[in-house]
Amino acid sequence: MSDRRDAVAEDIRTLAADLKNLLDSATTDPKERKRMERRWTALYGALGIVTSLVARQVATKAWGILTGEQPPVKMPPGPSKRATPDRESAAAPR
């Protein structure tokens, strides 16, 4: 008796979920839903960027306070130390 009751209860839950999905799809505009999803993605991305920038600034200040030194940062790529052939020929007098 319990198995039958459980099976009926499961079928009713499935039917209720299907009816809810049908109601949602009938009353929701797909274009509006996509627009809301894009807005959510933009907000989520913007908050992630802002949070990363703030965390970097806080870490920089904390490093300075804790160690009394400037934080180690990557050196930006600059010109190489050795001269290139174009520079040598341009620097040579004619």
N, C-alpha and C positions, 0 to 999 in steps of 0.2 A: 504494500500500500504506500509506503514511504517513497519508493522509487517512482511510482506513477505521479505522486504529488510533486516530487522534485522536478520531474520532466515537464509537468504542466506549468509549474512556476517558472522554469527556465524559458519555456515557450512564450509565456506572457511577458517576461522581461525582454525577450528578443523582439516581440511585437511592439512593445512600448518604445524601445529604442528605435525601431524602424519608423514608427509613427512620428517620433520626435524629429528624426532626420528628414522625413518627408515634409513636415511642417517648416523646418528650417530652410530647406531648399525651395519651398514654394513662396516663402516670405522674404527671402534674401536675394538682393540683386548681385549677380556674380561680379559685375564691374565694380560695384561699391566694395565688395569683399576684397577684391584684388587691390583696390586703392588703399583700403585700411591695412592690408598686409604690407604694402610698400611703405606706408607711413610708419608702421611699427618697426620695420626693418631699418628705416632711416633714423628713427629715434633711438633704437637699440645701438646702431653703429655710432651715432653721435655721442651717446653717453659712454660708450666704450673708449672712444678717442679722448674725450675730456677726462675720463677717469685715468687713462694711461698718462696723459700729460701732467695731471695733478700729482699722481703717484711719483713720477720722475722728479718733479720739483721738490716734493717732500723728502724723497730719498737723498737728493743732492744736499738739501739743508741739513738733514740728519747726519749725513756723512761728515759734513763740515763741522758740526757741533761735536760729534763723537770723537773724531780723530784730529780735528784742527787743521786738516789739509783739504786741498781741492780734491774732488772725487776723480778717480781715473776715468778718462773718456777715450773713445777711439779717436785716433788722429785722422783728420780728413785726408783723402787722397790728394796729394800734391804732385808737383813736377818731380820727376826722378832726379837723383843727384848727378848722374852721369849725363854728359852732353850728348845730344842726338846729332847725327850727321848734318841735318838741316841747320841747326844752330851754329855748328862749327863753321860751315861754309858761309853763313850769313855774317858771322863775327870776323872772319878773315878779311884783311884789307886786300883790295884789288889793285 
